[in-house]
């Protein structure tokens, strides 16, 4: 087994419980995970690479977009084809889509727009605490229109993970995005299970380490806690989730506990809005027990497609970017808003 292949193994400790393993267990409980196979232990004495990977290995451009008094950081890739507008979850950044972007753009001719949302990553806003649905939907629309002046005839597929999945639905349902929305993809967020999880979310957030000695130690925690199973993805995504607060001290980029007042607004009424969106829809799940009643009925009526990816945690796009890209390729080709690249193959994350 090569070092890169070892990096794909989630090396969760199987000995006496530690603070980080407890945090991983709590995350799984909150997200209603069932049936995940136990992760193999790494070879004794294995040394893993926790060095930081930079954005330009995965994207063509990193650009700052001025919206009123705010400056949004966005990552871009591709010059032609449909636009895939990628919205990250709470606490993450646009770099959570890095490995997925590499996979998708090698499969179909497309463009990628992956912003750091308000209060996240390298984005700088006057009011970083306002993560209300209304404020964030307005941000998402403004970012898009600043980059694409006229996109009425360009196919756009909005994809969101967790909080970003909820925002993708709210954005599509608002009918305010001046674009031809040809697809809506929601990753691992369902109204029922999300609302149930909110009661324990503050406890979960407090269970995480508050300080890291370095970005490398944060990457190591990310893997060992089971937060992400793909070390390549952790090396590009995790450093953007923290910030330096003093010498040898790094803390979380955003204190999500301070946004608690907005959580219900993200998820309440989400299933009905999702089902009502008059565009092709795909729901990607990390567990088979996620559908609430409305979605179960809607699925039986053929109102949307669904797929369950194996051996992944909540952060699907980081854990299994190749399988997610396969599903999105099939979705785009089925609804004929993308064309396949002439030569491509889906590589495992270890190949990136």
C-alpha positions as CSV (number, residue, x, y, z in Angstrom):
1,X,0.0,0.0,0.0
2,X,1.4,3.4,-1.0
3,X,1.5,6.4,1.3
4,X,-1.2,8.1,-0.7
5,X,-3.4,5.1,-0.4
6,X,-2.8,5.0,3.3
7,X,-4.0,8.7,3.4
8,X,-7.4,7.5,2.3
9,X,-7.8,5.3,5.4
10,X,-9.7,6.9,8.2
11,X,-7.3,6.2,11.1
12,X,-9.8,6.4,13.9
13,X,-8.3,5.1,17.2
14,X,-9.9,1.9,18.4
15,X,-8.4,1.9,21.9
16,X,-9.7,3.7,24.9
17,X,-11.9,6.7,24.0
18,X,-10.3,10.0,23.6
19,X,-11.7,13.6,23.3
20,X,-11.5,13.5,19.6
21,X,-13.0,10.1,19.1
22,X,-15.9,11.1,21.4
23,X,-16.4,14.2,19.2
24,X,-16.5,11.9,16.2
25,X,-19.1,9.6,17.8
26,X,-21.2,12.5,18.8
27,X,-21.2,13.9,15.2
28,X,-22.4,10.5,14.0
29,X,-25.2,10.4,16.5
30,X,-26.3,14.0,15.7
31,X,-26.3,13.2,12.0
32,X,-28.2,10.0,12.5
33,X,-25.5,7.8,10.9
34,X,-26.2,4.1,10.7
35,X,-24.4,1.2,9.1
36,X,-21.0,2.8,8.5
37,X,-18.4,0.1,8.3
38,X,-15.6,0.2,10.8
39,X,-12.5,2.0,9.4
40,X,-9.3,-0.1,9.2
41,X,-6.5,0.9,11.4
42,X,-3.4,2.2,9.7
43,X,-0.2,0.2,9.7
44,X,1.7,0.5,13.0
45,X,4.2,3.3,12.7
46,X,2.7,4.8,9.6
47,X,3.6,8.4,8.9
48,X,1.0,10.5,7.2
49,X,1.4,13.7,5.2
50,X,-0.5,16.6,6.9
51,X,1.1,19.3,4.9
52,X,-1.2,22.1,3.5
53,X,-2.4,21.8,-0.1
54,X,-3.0,25.1,-1.9
55,X,-6.1,26.2,-3.9
56,X,-4.3,26.5,-7.3
57,X,-3.8,22.7,-7.5
58,X,-7.6,22.4,-8.0
59,X,-9.0,25.7,-9.3
60,X,-8.0,28.1,-12.1
61,X,-8.6,31.4,-10.2
62,X,-9.2,32.8,-6.8
63,X,-11.0,36.1,-7.0
64,X,-12.4,38.8,-4.7
65,X,-15.9,40.0,-5.4
66,X,-17.1,43.4,-4.0
67,X,-20.7,43.5,-2.9
68,X,-21.6,46.8,-1.3
69,X,-19.2,47.0,1.8
70,X,-18.4,43.2,1.7
71,X,-15.7,41.3,-0.1
72,X,-16.5,37.7,-1.0
73,X,-13.7,35.3,-1.9
74,X,-14.6,32.8,-4.7
75,X,-12.9,30.0,-6.5
76,X,-13.4,29.5,-10.2
77,X,-12.6,26.8,-12.8
78,X,-13.5,26.3,-16.4
79,X,-14.2,28.6,-19.3
80,X,-17.2,27.0,-21.0
81,X,-20.2,24.8,-20.4
82,X,-22.9,24.9,-17.7
83,X,-22.1,26.6,-14.4
84,X,-22.0,24.5,-11.2
85,X,-22.7,26.8,-8.3
86,X,-21.3,25.1,-5.2
87,X,-22.4,26.2,-1.7
88,X,-20.6,24.9,1.3
89,X,-21.9,23.9,4.7
90,X,-21.6,25.8,8.0
91,X,-18.0,26.1,9.1
92,X,-16.5,25.0,5.8
93,X,-15.3,27.1,2.8
94,X,-15.3,26.9,-1.0
95,X,-12.3,24.7,-0.7
96,X,-14.4,21.8,0.6
97,X,-15.3,21.3,-3.1
98,X,-11.6,21.2,-4.3
99,X,-11.3,17.4,-4.9
100,X,-14.8,17.2,-6.3
101,X,-14.1,20.1,-8.7
102,X,-11.1,18.2,-10.0
103,X,-13.2,15.1,-10.6
104,X,-16.2,16.8,-12.2
105,X,-14.3,19.1,-14.6
106,X,-12.4,16.1,-15.9
107,X,-15.7,14.3,-16.6
108,X,-17.9,17.0,-18.2
109,X,-17.3,20.4,-19.8
110,X,-18.4,22.8,-17.2
111,X,-17.6,25.9,-15.1
112,X,-17.2,25.9,-11.3
113,X,-18.1,28.8,-9.0
114,X,-17.4,28.0,-5.3
115,X,-17.6,31.0,-2.9
116,X,-16.6,31.4,0.7
117,X,-20.0,32.3,2.2
118,X,-20.5,35.1,4.7
119,X,-18.3,34.6,7.8
120,X,-16.3,31.8,6.2
121,X,-12.9,31.3,4.6
122,X,-11.3,34.4,3.1
123,X,-14.5,36.3,2.7
124,X,-14.6,39.6,4.7
125,X,-18.0,41.2,5.6
126,X,-19.1,44.1,7.7
127,X,-21.5,41.9,9.5
128,X,-20.1,38.3,9.6
129,X,-22.6,37.2,12.3
130,X,-25.7,37.6,10.1
131,X,-26.2,34.1,8.7
132,X,-29.9,34.4,8.2
133,X,-31.5,32.7,5.3
134,X,-32.5,36.0,3.7
135,X,-29.1,37.6,4.0
136,X,-27.2,34.6,2.6
137,X,-29.6,34.1,-0.3
138,X,-29.1,37.8,-1.2
139,X,-25.3,37.2,-1.0
140,X,-25.5,34.1,-3.2
141,X,-27.5,36.0,-5.8
142,X,-25.2,39.1,-5.7
143,X,-22.0,37.0,-6.0
144,X,-23.4,35.2,-9.1
145,X,-24.6,38.4,-10.8
146,X,-21.2,40.1,-10.2
147,X,-19.4,37.4,-12.0
148,X,-22.0,36.6,-14.7
149,X,-23.7,39.8,-15.9
150,X,-26.0,37.9,-18.3
151,X,-26.6,34.2,-17.7
152,X,-30.3,33.8,-18.7
153,X,-29.3,31.4,-21.5
154,X,-26.6,29.5,-19.5
155,X,-27.4,26.3,-17.7
156,X,-26.8,26.6,-14.0
157,X,-26.8,23.7,-11.5
158,X,-27.0,24.8,-7.9
159,X,-25.3,22.3,-5.5
160,X,-25.3,22.7,-1.7
161,X,-24.0,20.7,1.2
162,X,-25.7,20.8,4.6
163,X,-26.3,24.5,5.4
164,X,-25.4,25.2,1.8
165,X,-27.9,22.6,0.6
166,X,-30.6,24.4,2.5
167,X,-29.5,27.7,1.0
168,X,-29.4,26.1,-2.5
169,X,-33.1,25.3,-2.1
170,X,-34.0,28.7,-0.7
171,X,-32.1,30.3,-3.6
172,X,-33.8,28.3,-6.3
173,X,-37.3,28.8,-4.6
174,X,-36.8,32.5,-4.5
175,X,-36.8,32.8,-8.3
176,X,-34.5,35.8,-8.0
177,X,-31.4,34.3,-9.5
178,X,-31.2,35.7,-13.1
179,X,-30.1,32.4,-14.6
180,X,-31.5,29.3,-16.3
181,X,-31.5,26.9,-13.4
182,X,-31.3,23.4,-14.9
183,X,-30.6,21.4,-11.8
184,X,-30.7,21.5,-8.0
185,X,-28.6,19.1,-6.0
186,X,-28.8,18.8,-2.2
187,X,-26.1,16.9,-0.3
188,X,-26.9,15.2,3.0
189,X,-29.5,17.6,4.5
190,X,-33.1,16.7,5.1
191,X,-35.5,18.9,7.1
192,X,-36.6,16.2,9.5
193,X,-33.3,14.9,10.6
194,X,-31.7,18.4,10.5
195,X,-34.4,19.8,12.9
196,X,-34.0,16.9,15.2
197,X,-30.2,17.3,15.4
198,X,-30.3,21.0,16.3
199,X,-31.0,20.3,20.0
200,X,-27.5,18.7,20.4
201,X,-25.6,20.8,17.9
202,X,-24.3,23.3,20.5
203,X,-23.0,20.5,22.6
204,X,-21.3,19.0,19.6
205,X,-19.6,22.3,18.6
206,X,-18.3,22.7,22.2
207,X,-16.9,19.1,22.1
208,X,-14.5,20.0,19.4
209,X,-11.0,21.3,20.2
210,X,-11.0,25.1,20.5
211,X,-7.3,25.6,19.8
212,X,-4.8,23.9,17.4
213,X,-1.0,24.3,17.5
214,X,-0.8,24.5,13.7
215,X,-2.8,23.9,10.6
216,X,-1.1,20.5,10.3
217,X,-2.4,19.5,13.8
218,X,-5.9,20.6,12.7
219,X,-5.6,18.4,9.6
220,X,-4.5,15.5,11.8
221,X,-7.5,16.0,14.1
222,X,-9.8,16.3,11.2
223,X,-8.9,12.8,10.1
224,X,-8.5,11.1,13.5
225,X,-11.9,12.4,14.7
226,X,-13.6,11.0,11.7
227,X,-14.8,14.4,10.5
228,X,-13.3,13.6,7.1
229,X,-12.0,10.3,5.8
230,X,-10.0,11.6,2.9
231,X,-6.7,13.1,3.9
232,X,-6.2,14.8,0.5
233,X,-9.4,16.7,1.0
234,X,-8.6,17.5,4.6
235,X,-5.2,19.0,3.6
236,X,-6.9,21.5,1.2
237,X,-10.1,22.2,3.2
238,X,-9.3,22.1,6.9
239,X,-6.7,25.0,6.9
240,X,-9.4,27.4,5.5
241,X,-11.7,26.5,8.5
242,X,-9.3,28.0,11.0
243,X,-7.4,31.2,11.6
244,X,-4.3,32.2,13.5
245,X,-5.1,34.0,16.7
246,X,-1.6,34.1,18.3
247,X,1.8,32.5,17.9
248,X,1.3,28.7,17.7
249,X,-2.5,29.1,18.3
250,X,-5.2,28.6,15.7
251,X,-8.9,28.8,16.4
252,X,-12.1,28.2,14.3
253,X,-12.7,30.8,11.5
254,X,-16.3,31.1,12.6
255,X,-18.0,30.5,16.0
256,X,-21.0,28.7,14.8
257,X,-22.6,28.8,18.3
258,X,-23.2,32.5,17.7
259,X,-25.3,31.7,14.7
260,X,-27.8,29.5,16.6
261,X,-30.6,31.9,16.2
262,X,-30.6,31.3,12.4
263,X,-30.5,27.5,12.4
264,X,-34.2,26.8,12.3
265,X,-34.7,29.3,9.5
266,X,-32.3,27.3,7.3
267,X,-34.2,24.1,7.6
268,X,-37.8,24.8,8.5
269,X,-40.2,24.1,5.6
270,X,-37.3,22.8,3.5
271,X,-38.9,19.6,2.2
272,X,-41.9,21.4,0.8
273,X,-39.7,24.0,-0.9
274,X,-37.5,21.4,-2.4
275,X,-40.4,19.4,-3.8
276,X,-41.9,22.6,-5.2
277,X,-38.9,23.7,-7.2
278,X,-39.8,23.1,-10.8
279,X,-36.3,21.9,-11.9
280,X,-34.6,18.5,-12.0
281,X,-33.6,17.6,-8.5
282,X,-31.1,15.2,-6.9
283,X,-30.8,14.4,-3.2
284,X,-27.5,12.8,-2.3
285,X,-27.4,11.1,1.1
286,X,-24.8,9.5,3.3
287,X,-27.3,7.2,5.1
288,X,-30.4,5.3,4.1
289,X,-32.5,6.6,7.0
290,X,-32.6,10.3,6.2
291,X,-35.9,10.8,4.3
292,X,-38.7,12.4,6.2
293,X,-42.4,11.8,5.4
294,X,-42.8,14.5,2.7
295,X,-39.7,13.4,0.9
296,X,-40.5,9.8,1.1
297,X,-43.9,10.5,-0.6
298,X,-42.2,12.8,-3.1
299,X,-39.7,10.2,-4.0
300,X,-42.4,7.6,-4.6
301,X,-44.1,10.1,-6.9
302,X,-40.9,10.5,-8.9
303,X,-40.5,14.2,-8.0
304,X,-36.7,13.9,-7.5
305,X,-33.9,11.4,-7.8
306,X,-31.9,10.2,-4.8
307,X,-28.7,8.3,-4.3
308,X,-26.9,7.0,-1.2
309,X,-23.1,6.9,-1.3
310,X,-21.4,4.1,0.6
311,X,-18.5,4.5,3.1
312,X,-18.9,8.3,3.6
313,X,-19.5,10.6,6.5
314,X,-21.5,13.8,6.5
315,X,-18.9,15.6,4.3
316,X,-19.7,13.6,1.2
317,X,-17.9,15.8,-1.3
318,X,-14.7,15.4,0.7
319,X,-15.0,11.8,1.6
320,X,-15.9,10.5,-1.8
321,X,-15.4,13.2,-4.5
322,X,-15.0,10.7,-7.3
323,X,-18.3,8.9,-6.6
324,X,-20.1,12.2,-6.1
325,X,-18.8,13.4,-9.5
326,X,-20.0,10.2,-11.1
327,X,-23.5,10.8,-9.8
328,X,-23.5,14.4,-10.9
329,X,-22.2,13.5,-14.3
330,X,-25.1,11.0,-14.8
331,X,-27.5,13.6,-13.5
332,X,-26.3,16.4,-15.9
333,X,-26.2,14.0,-18.9
334,X,-29.6,12.6,-18.2
335,X,-31.1,16.1,-18.2
336,X,-28.9,17.1,-21.1
337,X,-27.4,20.3,-19.7
338,X,-23.8,19.1,-19.9
339,X,-21.6,17.3,-22.4
340,X,-19.1,14.6,-21.5
341,X,-15.4,15.3,-21.9
342,X,-13.9,13.4,-24.8
343,X,-11.3,11.7,-22.6
344,X,-11.7,11.3,-18.9
345,X,-11.6,8.9,-16.1
346,X,-12.7,9.1,-12.5
347,X,-9.6,8.9,-10.3
348,X,-9.6,8.0,-6.7
349,X,-8.6,10.9,-4.4
350,X,-5.2,9.2,-3.9
351,X,-4.5,10.0,-7.5
352,X,-5.0,13.7,-7.1
